[in-house]
Amino acid sequence: MLKNILLLASLCSSMLSAQSSAVLKPVSINSKFGYAANGTLVILPQFDKASQFENNGLALVQINKHWGLIDASGSFIKKLVIKDINLSHGKYAFCYGDWESYILNNYNVVEDNLDDGNCSSDLLGIIDLEKGKIIQEPRFNLIGQYKYPEYYSEVTIDNKVGFYLPTSNFIMEPQFDSVVSSSMNYGVESDKIIIVVQTDDKMRYLVKTNKDIQIVDNNLYDDIFKCNYYGKEELYILKNNNKFGLANQEGVIFAPKFSEIEKDCSAKLFWIKSNGKYGFINKKGEEIVSPIYDEVKSFSHSHLAAVRNGNKWGYVDDVSGNVKIDIKYASANPFSNYNEVAVVQEKTNGKFGYIDKEGRPLFGGFIFDSASDMNSAYNNIVIKDGVKLFLHNNGSLTIEELSDGDDSSRED
């Protein structure tokens, strides 16, 4: 029997010189793969996986958990060392290892000790182990682990950074000095996310889709940072020459033009500053309120924001930016997110009081020497006629002590 096998091996070997890799096709017999040409078995089935021969005359095969490239004669030309860098979707980083001439025509089994994990060079490539296909020949100095939920890996050549997307096998050539930030809102599905990169102390932003990564804006900026907002749309603030602009996943909403911009974009409107005056814009970059106010505060959950003209304060809404509560107070605090009341001062050096969202006085009107924001049920401290009191949610006043556990929360 052994004599017959060796005779068959000799006959197959004699045929190899007449075969071109172009006509060799993988065939499966008894769960093992070999190669045939024009219906004639040329390389006996012995591989666990086998790919088509590529234009370079080589085919990728797996045997006993080892991966390598063979030529049309069945000889192992290169060994693949699979690195512990999981790029998701069955993709891994790999390098070529040192392998002397192991001829499969002799049908010798590759021993485990051949896969010693040593690379013949420092260059890394990308392989799809599920499909048995080399995605990228080794040319990267580094390949980073797969990032979630950003869905990409960083690749590096000569200290320049690029990107690889395992879902589409898209590669953006390494060209940036570093990745400054890449983030999306966790738990919120989005087809696009923004990646901020830096080159020569300047920043630019990229937009990653499910298929590729695009440079949607060729301008360079002094700084790019995310506006605090948790929604499907990502908003980034662009800074150049001490001016601020706004961008999202679709591109630049407006170029840097304001001297200041609010860093929290979670409300419907957020403030901007130009020529010493404040106004409000929406997430589309539209000026809902032109810069006309001397000072403003952020919108609260009550959908109202305090604004100042001269030495008087009032409140505007977050729909049209119109004045909701007349601009007539000496001071005005933001509305409490706890019970939607606000502390205001009736006039300069005057008494303090609480108002509701309609501007109606609460708790007896302007009767306090000082008053704190009602941000909880245990920290509402007021001073009336020189006495420090605790203001309850129903408007009653007490000087009784709270329990020891609550005493710290009563302090100003």
C-alpha positions in Angstrom: 0.0 0.0 0.0 2.7 2.4 1.0 4.5 1.6 -2.3 1.4 2.5 -4.2 1.1 5.9 -2.4 4.7 6.7 -3.1 4.2 5.8 -6.8 1.1 8.0 -7.0 3.1 10.8 -5.3 5.9 10.4 -7.9 3.4 10.5 -10.8 1.7 13.7 -9.4 5.1 15.3 -8.9 6.0 14.6 -12.5 2.9 16.3 -13.7 3.5 19.5 -11.7 5.9 21.1 -14.1 3.2 20.9 -16.8 0.6 22.5 -14.6 0.1 26.3 -14.2 -1.3 27.7 -11.0 -4.0 29.3 -13.1 -5.7 26.0 -13.8 -5.3 24.5 -10.3 -8.6 24.6 -8.4 -9.2 23.5 -4.8 -11.2 20.3 -4.3 -12.5 18.7 -1.2 -12.3 14.9 -0.5 -13.2 13.5 2.8 -13.2 16.9 4.5 -9.6 17.7 3.3 -8.6 20.0 0.5 -6.2 19.4 -2.4 -5.8 20.8 -5.9 -6.8 19.5 -9.3 -6.3 20.6 -12.9 -8.7 19.7 -15.6 -10.2 16.9 -13.5 -6.8 15.4 -12.5 -5.8 15.4 -8.9 -2.4 17.2 -8.7 -1.9 18.0 -5.0 -3.4 15.4 -2.7 -6.1 16.4 -0.2 -4.4 17.2 3.1 -5.3 20.8 4.0 -8.0 21.9 6.4 -8.6 25.0 4.3 -7.4 26.0 0.8 -7.9 29.2 -1.2 -7.7 29.8 -4.9 -4.3 30.5 -6.4 -3.7 34.2 -6.8 -2.0 36.2 -9.6 1.3 35.8 -7.7 1.0 32.0 -8.3 0.5 31.3 -4.6 -2.4 29.9 -2.6 -3.2 30.2 1.1 -3.7 26.9 3.0 -4.1 25.7 6.5 -2.8 22.4 7.8 -2.8 21.3 11.5 -3.7 24.8 12.6 -0.7 26.2 10.6 -1.2 28.7 7.8 1.2 29.1 4.8 1.5 29.9 1.1 2.1 27.1 -1.4 3.1 27.3 -5.0 1.8 25.2 -7.9 4.2 22.4 -7.0 2.6 22.1 -3.6 5.7 23.5 -1.9 5.4 25.7 1.2 6.9 29.0 0.2 6.0 31.1 3.2 4.8 30.4 6.7 2.2 32.7 8.3 2.4 33.6 11.9 -1.0 34.7 13.2 -0.7 37.4 15.8 -2.9 37.8 18.9 -4.4 40.9 17.4 -8.1 40.3 16.8 -9.5 42.7 14.2 -13.0 41.3 14.5 -15.1 39.6 11.8 -12.5 36.8 11.5 -9.7 39.2 10.7 -6.3 39.0 12.4 -2.9 40.6 12.0 -0.1 38.3 10.7 3.5 38.2 9.6 5.6 35.9 7.5 7.8 33.5 9.4 10.9 31.7 8.5 10.3 28.4 6.8 12.8 26.3 5.0 11.7 24.2 2.0 9.0 21.8 3.2 7.6 20.0 0.1 4.1 18.7 0.5 4.6 16.3 -2.4 6.2 13.9 0.2 2.9 14.3 2.2 4.7 14.9 5.4 2.5 16.3 8.2 3.6 19.7 9.5 4.6 19.4 13.1 3.3 21.8 15.8 6.9 22.9 16.7 7.3 24.5 13.2 4.9 27.3 14.2 7.3 29.0 16.6 5.7 32.4 16.2 8.9 34.2 15.0 8.5 36.7 12.2 11.1 37.1 9.5 10.4 40.9 9.5 8.6 43.5 11.7 5.9 44.1 9.1 2.3 43.0 9.7 -0.5 42.2 7.3 -4.2 41.3 7.6 -5.7 37.9 7.0 -9.3 36.7 7.0 -9.1 33.3 8.7 -12.8 32.6 8.2 -12.5 32.9 4.4 -8.9 31.9 4.2 -7.9 35.0 2.3 -5.0 37.5 2.8 -6.6 41.0 2.9 -3.4 43.0 3.1 0.2 41.8 2.6 2.5 42.7 5.5 3.5 46.4 5.3 2.4 47.9 8.6 4.7 48.5 11.5 1.8 48.3 13.9 -1.8 47.2 13.8 -4.0 48.2 16.8 -6.6 46.1 18.4 -10.2 46.5 17.2 -12.0 49.4 18.8 -15.6 49.2 19.9 -18.0 50.9 19.3 -15.9 52.9 16.8 -15.5 49.7 14.7 -12.0 50.3 13.4 -8.3 49.5 14.0 -5.4 51.9 13.7 -2.5 50.9 11.4 0.9 52.5 11.4 3.7 53.0 8.9 6.8 55.0 9.9 5.0 56.6 12.9 2.1 57.8 10.7 -1.4 56.5 11.6 -4.2 55.3 9.3 -7.3 53.1 9.7 -8.6 49.7 8.8 -12.3 48.8 8.7 -12.8 45.0 9.1 -16.5 45.3 8.0 -15.5 46.5 4.5 -11.7 45.9 4.4 -11.3 49.6 3.7 -7.9 51.0 4.5 -7.1 54.7 4.9 -3.4 55.1 4.3 -1.3 56.1 7.3 -0.8 59.9 7.1 -1.6 61.4 10.5 0.7 62.0 13.5 -1.9 60.8 16.0 -5.6 60.1 16.7 -6.8 62.8 19.2 -10.2 61.4 19.8 -12.8 59.1 18.4 -16.1 58.7 20.1 -19.7 58.1 19.7 -22.6 58.2 22.1 -22.7 54.8 23.7 -26.1 53.1 23.4 -27.1 55.3 20.5 -27.0 53.9 17.0 -25.3 56.0 14.4 -24.2 55.3 10.9 -21.4 57.9 11.1 -18.9 58.9 13.8 -16.3 61.6 13.9 -12.6 60.9 14.3 -10.3 63.8 15.2 -6.7 63.4 14.0 -3.6 65.6 14.4 -0.7 66.5 12.1 2.0 69.1 12.8 0.1 70.6 15.8 -3.0 71.1 13.6 -6.2 69.1 13.8 -8.8 67.9 11.3 -11.8 65.7 11.5 -12.7 62.6 9.6 -16.1 61.0 9.2 -16.3 57.2 9.5 -19.2 55.4 7.8 -20.0 51.7 7.7 -18.0 51.4 4.5 -15.1 53.9 4.6 -13.5 56.9 6.3 -13.8 60.3 4.6 -12.0 63.6 4.8 -15.1 65.8 4.6 -13.3 69.0 5.5 -9.8 69.9 4.2 -9.3 72.8 6.6 -6.9 72.5 9.6 -7.8 73.7 13.1 -6.0 74.7 16.3 -8.4 72.5 18.3 -11.4 70.2 17.8 -13.4 68.9 20.7 -16.7 67.3 21.3 -19.7 69.4 22.5 -21.3 67.8 25.5 -24.5 66.3 24.0 -25.9 62.8 24.2 -27.9 62.1 21.0 -27.6 60.5 17.6 -26.1 63.5 16.1 -22.5 64.3 17.2 -21.5 67.9 17.5 -17.9 69.1 17.5 -16.6 72.6 18.2 -13.9 73.9 15.8 -11.4 76.4 17.0 -9.1 78.5 14.8 -7.4 81.8 15.7 -9.5 82.1 18.9 -12.7 81.8 16.9 -15.2 79.0 17.2 -17.3 77.1 14.7 -19.4 73.9 14.7 -19.4 70.6 12.8 -21.3 67.4 12.7 -21.1 64.0 10.9 -22.2 65.6 7.6 -19.5 68.4 7.6 -18.9 71.9 8.8 -22.1 73.6 10.0 -20.4 77.0 10.2 -16.7 77.9 10.1 -15.1 79.5 13.2 -16.6 83.0 13.6 -17.7 83.4 17.2 -15.4 84.6 20.0 -17.0 82.1 22.4 -19.4 79.2 22.3 -21.1 77.1 25.0 -19.4 73.7 25.5 -22.7 72.0 26.4 -25.0 71.4 23.4 -27.5 69.2 25.2 -30.3 71.9 25.3 -32.3 72.9 22.2 -30.4 76.2 22.2 -26.9 77.1 23.4 -25.2 80.4 23.6 -22.6 82.1 21.4 -20.7 85.3 21.9 -19.7 87.9 19.2 -18.5 91.4 19.6 -19.0 91.3 23.4 -22.6 90.3 23.2 -24.4 86.9 23.7 -27.0 85.2 21.6 -28.3 81.6 21.0 -28.1 79.1 18.2 -29.6 75.7 17.6 -27.9 72.4 16.6 -28.3 73.4 13.0 -26.1 76.5 13.6 -29.1 78.8 13.0 -29.0 82.0 15.1 -32.3 81.9 17.0 -31.3 84.9 19.1 -28.8 87.4 17.6 -26.0 88.4 20.0 -27.8 91.3 21.9 -27.4 90.4 25.5 -24.7 91.4 27.9 -24.7 88.1 29.8 -26.6 84.8 29.6 -26.8 81.5 31.4 -27.4 78.0 30.1 -30.9 76.6 29.5 -32.1 74.3 32.3 -34.7 71.5 32.2 -37.4 74.2 32.5 -36.5 75.3 28.9 -35.7 78.8 30.2 -32.4 80.6 30.3 -31.5 83.8 32.3 -30.4 86.8 30.2 -29.1 90.2 31.2 -29.5 93.6 29.4 -27.6 96.3 31.2 -28.2 95.7 34.9 -31.6 93.8 34.6 -32.3 90.1 34.2 -35.1 88.1 32.7 -35.7 84.8 31.0 -36.0 83.6 27.4 -37.5 80.3 26.1 -35.7 77.6 24.0 -38.2 77.5 21.2 -38.1 81.0 19.7 -35.7 82.7 22.0 -38.4 85.2 23.0 -38.6 86.8 26.4 -40.7 84.6 28.6 -40.3 86.4 31.9 -39.7 90.2 31.8 -36.2 91.5 32.0 -36.7 93.4 35.3 -34.7 91.7 38.1 -31.5 92.7 39.7 -30.2 89.1 39.5 -31.6 85.8 38.3 -30.4 82.2 38.9 -31.1 79.3 36.5 -34.3 77.4 37.2 -33.8 74.4 39.4 -33.9 71.0 37.7 -35.4 69.7 41.0 -38.7 71.6 41.2 -38.4 74.2 38.4 -38.3 77.3 40.6 -35.6 80.1 40.4 -34.1 82.5 42.8 -34.3 86.1 41.7 -33.5 89.5 43.3 -36.2 92.1 43.0 -33.9 95.1 42.9 -30.3 96.0 43.6 -29.6 95.6 47.3 -33.1 94.3 47.7 -34.8 91.1 48.9 -34.7 87.7 47.2 -37.5 85.5 46.3 -38.6 82.5 44.3 -40.6 82.5 41.1 -42.1 79.7 38.9 -41.8 79.3 35.1 -44.6 81.9 34.6 -42.7 84.5 36.7 -45.2 84.3 39.6 -43.7 84.9 43.1 -43.7 81.9 45.4 -43.3 81.3 49.2 -44.4 84.7 50.2 -42.6 86.8 47.6 -39.5 88.8 48.0 -38.9 88.3 51.7 -35.4 86.8 52.1 -32.1 88.4 52.8 -30.5 85.6 50.8 -31.7 82.3 49.2 -30.2 79.2 47.8 -31.2 77.3 44.7 -33.7 74.5 45.5 -31.8 71.6 44.0 -32.9 69.0 46.5 -35.3 68.4 49.3 -32.5 68.9 51.9 -30.5 71.9 50.8 -32.9 74.8 50.7 -31.3 77.3 53.0 -32.6 80.9 53.3 -31.9 83.8 55.6 -34.9 85.9 56.7 -34.6 88.8 59.1 -31.1 87.6 59.9 -32.1 84.1 60.8 -30.9 81.1 58.9 -33.9 78.8 58.0 -34.8 75.7 56.1 -37.3 76.3 53.3 -39.6 73.3 52.7 -41.0 72.5 49.3 -44.5 73.6 50.5 -43.1 77.0 51.4 -43.0 76.5 55.2 -39.9 77.7 57.1 -38.3 75.9 60.1 -35.3 76.2 62.2 -35.4 72.6 63.4 -32.3 70.5 63.0 -32.3 67.7 60.4 -30.9 64.2 61.3 -27.2 63.9 61.6 -27.1 62.0 58.3 -28.7 64.9 56.5 -27.0 67.8 58.3 -24.1 68.0 55.7 -26.5 68.5 52.9 -28.0 71.6 54.6 -24.7 73.5 54.6 -24.3 76.5 52.2 
